[in-house]
Amino acid sequence: MHREYHKWFSLNLDRDMEMLIFGHAGARVLVFPTRRGRFYEYEELGLVAALADQIEQGWLQLFCVDSVDQESIYNRAVPPCDRIRRHGQYEQYILNEVLPLSRMKNPQPFMISHGCSLGAYHALNIAFRHPQWFGKVVAFSGRYDLSAPVAEFRGLFDDYYDDDIYFNNPNHFLPNLNDEDTLSQLRRLQIVMTIGAEDPFLDSNRALSDALQAKNVAHELHVWNGRAHQADDWQKMAPLYL
């Protein structure tokens, strides 16, 4: 299997960023790591191996990016407004640096946005905010409202709220989305979400599914037995849904 390492200084983030590419051809897959995860996590969790067949056959090419969660939404050392601002810089890094590199490496126009746990949030949020760049989103065990506490998971903005937070919480902005151009772009997306029946974020997924249905946006929501929020679960999901 072709494996390629990249590192460069990001002007959008003012720091070095790293990335791994797996495969030589096929649909481009933008892969976000889990909470505070690194660019090599998808491989370490056994998910690259789970997709080895599709990658080696030239059906999928993975672009596994790094995260800045510890500098953004999980950085309690700075005010919430700075957390969401840093998150916005990360989005610009993805849109203006990673996606152009992926297109240079692989002219295949079909791009999949994908991630597990917090990576599912990143994958779905950027695809819903910028659907023109994606053909499919595959989100495993995601949380789509970062502002509200759920079970043992705290809200990430300490009760602070502004427009940037609103427009980066899919469960907030989607129900109020009425722009027909954006909705038509969302309706052409293939949207696949999975969640465990005992996952604390089940209600978040159901709420998002309800909002999509209300907007006539076709999608799949697959509820797995148990919590289904571990690497061995995602290893089973990846070949099924990607």
Order of alpha helices (4+ residues) and beta strands (2+ residues): beta-beta-beta-alpha-alpha-alpha-beta-alpha-alpha-beta-alpha-beta-alpha-alpha-alpha-beta-alpha-beta-alpha
